[in-house]
Amino acid sequence: MATGKSIKQIIIQGVVCCLILLWVYAATAKILEFDQFKVQLSQVDFLKPLAEVLVWFIPLVEYSLAGLLLVSKTRRLALMGSAVLMSVFTIYIGGMISFSPDLPCSCGGIINDLSWQQHLLFNIVFTALAITGVYYHSSTNPPHL
């Protein structure tokens, strides 16, 4: 029978795997559809001034989080970063639903095919996964002082 700690480790590993797949997929889709990603970011009024930077920065952060999740010493930081980034993306999706529902999603790949409402649910699930990962990782790996 699995112990409480081993179940937590399994949950952490599952969350980490899901997040790595998400970040690598999302960043790669943005890079492969770079021109489209850039145009879509530029269509959002409040992002337009930052689009030239964000078009590079977002995939770089996503790849970085995937890499940090692979290393046990940086996993806590990467889980927290994933929770923060997913929260920001979720708030962004909520704003798009409220203020610009006619604009296309700039996420890339098959995620582009989701409706804004489906995308919001997708983001909420991955935000919850990341927060779960932070919680379980912190409870099984207390910080070293």
Backbone torsions as a table, in degrees:
resi	resn	phi	psi	omega
1	MET	NA	138.0	-177.4
2	ALA	-74.5	140.5	177.4
3	THR	-82.3	167.0	178.1
4	GLY	-57.0	-41.3	-179.2
5	LYS	-67.1	-39.8	-179.3
6	SER	-68.9	-34.1	176.4
7	ILE	-65.1	-42.1	176.8
8	LYS	-61.3	-41.3	179.1
9	GLN	-63.5	-39.4	178.3
10	ILE	-64.4	-42.9	178.0
11	ILE	-61.8	-46.9	179.5
12	ILE	-58.4	-47.5	-179.2
13	GLN	-62.5	-39.2	177.1
14	GLY	-63.3	-45.1	178.4
15	VAL	-62.5	-46.2	-179.5
16	VAL	-59.4	-45.8	179.0
17	CYS	-61.0	-45.5	179.0
18	CYS	-60.5	-44.2	-179.2
19	LEU	-68.1	-39.6	177.6
20	ILE	-61.3	-47.1	178.5
21	LEU	-59.5	-44.0	179.5
22	LEU	-60.2	-51.7	-175.2
23	TRP	-65.6	-42.9	179.9
24	VAL	-66.4	-44.0	179.2
25	TYR	-62.0	-49.9	-176.1
26	ALA	-62.9	-44.9	-179.6
27	ALA	-65.4	-43.4	-179.1
28	THR	-65.0	-41.7	177.8
29	ALA	-60.8	-40.5	179.3
30	LYS	-66.0	-40.4	179.6
31	ILE	-68.3	-43.7	-179.7
32	LEU	-65.8	-29.6	179.1
33	GLU	-112.5	42.8	-170.3
34	PHE	-55.3	-50.7	-177.0
35	ASP	-62.3	-41.8	178.8
36	GLN	-65.1	-42.7	178.2
37	PHE	-58.7	-44.7	-179.3
38	LYS	-63.4	-45.0	179.2
39	VAL	-62.4	-44.7	-178.4
40	GLN	-65.0	-39.8	176.0
41	LEU	-63.2	-38.8	-178.4
42	SER	-69.0	-18.5	-179.9
43	GLN	-79.1	-15.9	179.5
44	VAL	-89.3	115.8	-172.2
45	ASP	-50.4	-49.1	-175.1
46	PHE	-76.0	-13.7	176.8
47	LEU	-95.6	-17.1	-175.3
48	LYS	-50.7	-45.8	-179.4
49	PRO	-66.2	-21.8	-177.3
50	LEU	-104.1	-2.6	-172.0
51	ALA	-56.6	-40.5	-179.0
52	GLU	-62.1	-32.3	178.9
53	VAL	-86.1	-45.4	-176.8
54	LEU	-61.6	-32.7	-177.9
55	VAL	-62.1	-26.9	175.3
56	TRP	-97.4	-39.5	-173.4
57	PHE	-65.5	-43.7	-176.3
58	ILE	-62.1	-52.4	177.8
59	PRO	-61.8	-35.8	178.1
60	LEU	-61.5	-44.0	178.3
61	VAL	-65.1	-42.0	-179.9
62	GLU	-63.1	-46.2	176.6
63	TYR	-63.1	-39.6	179.8
64	SER	-62.8	-43.6	178.5
65	LEU	-62.4	-41.0	178.0
66	ALA	-60.8	-44.2	179.2
67	GLY	-65.0	-42.5	179.9
68	LEU	-66.3	-30.9	177.5
69	LEU	-67.3	-25.3	-179.1
70	LEU	-73.8	-22.4	-174.2
71	VAL	-102.9	124.1	-175.0
72	SER	-60.0	-34.8	-178.3
73	LYS	-70.9	-21.7	-179.3
74	THR	-110.9	4.5	-174.9
75	ARG	-62.8	-42.2	-180.0
76	ARG	-59.6	-47.5	178.4
77	LEU	-59.8	-43.4	-178.8
78	ALA	-67.4	-37.4	176.5
79	LEU	-65.4	-42.4	177.7
80	MET	-65.6	-43.0	177.3
81	GLY	-62.0	-38.9	177.7
82	SER	-64.6	-42.1	178.4
83	ALA	-63.1	-42.5	179.8
84	VAL	-66.2	-49.0	-177.8
85	LEU	-63.8	-41.8	177.4
86	MET	-64.5	-35.9	176.7
87	SER	-63.9	-43.8	178.3
88	VAL	-62.0	-46.5	178.8
89	PHE	-62.0	-37.1	-179.9
90	THR	-67.8	-42.3	176.2
91	ILE	-62.7	-41.5	177.2
92	TYR	-58.5	-46.3	179.6
93	ILE	-61.9	-42.7	176.9
94	GLY	-59.3	-41.5	177.1
95	GLY	-65.2	-39.9	178.9
96	MET	-64.7	-39.6	177.6
97	ILE	-61.6	-40.9	-176.6
98	SER	-76.3	-38.3	-169.0
99	PHE	-115.3	-25.7	-176.3
100	SER	-142.8	55.7	-174.3
101	PRO	-66.2	-14.5	-179.0
102	ASP	-85.9	-15.3	179.5
103	LEU	-75.7	147.1	178.7
104	PRO	-75.4	157.2	175.2
105	CYS	-74.1	144.3	-179.1
106	SER	-108.0	23.0	-174.2
107	CYS	-80.9	-26.5	177.5
108	GLY	90.4	159.6	176.0
109	GLY	62.2	-152.6	-176.7
110	ILE	-70.0	-17.6	177.7
111	ILE	-63.7	-30.2	176.2
112	ASN	-59.2	-26.8	-176.7
113	ASP	-79.9	-8.9	178.0
114	LEU	-76.3	148.6	170.5
115	SER	-71.0	165.5	178.7
116	TRP	-59.1	-39.3	-179.7
117	GLN	-66.7	-42.2	176.5
118	GLN	-63.7	-40.0	179.0
119	HIS	-64.6	-39.4	177.1
120	LEU	-61.1	-45.3	178.0
121	LEU	-62.3	-45.1	176.5
122	PHE	-54.4	-48.6	-178.9
123	ASN	-65.6	-39.6	178.5
124	ILE	-61.6	-43.0	179.0
125	VAL	-61.5	-46.4	-178.8
126	PHE	-71.6	-30.5	174.0
127	THR	-65.0	-44.9	178.0
128	ALA	-62.8	-39.6	176.8
129	LEU	-60.7	-46.2	-179.5
130	ALA	-63.2	-42.5	178.7
131	ILE	-64.8	-39.9	175.7
132	THR	-60.3	-43.1	177.8
133	GLY	-61.0	-43.6	177.5
134	VAL	-60.8	-46.9	-178.1
135	TYR	-59.8	-52.8	-177.3
136	TYR	-68.4	-37.1	178.7
137	HIS	-64.4	-43.0	-179.6
138	SER	-66.7	-34.0	-178.3
139	SER	-77.6	-21.4	179.4
140	THR	-104.2	-15.5	-178.9
141	ASN	-134.1	77.3	-179.2
142	PRO	-59.9	147.9	-179.4
143	PRO	-63.8	147.0	177.7
144	HIS	-88.8	128.3	-179.8
145	LEU	-102.8	NA	NA
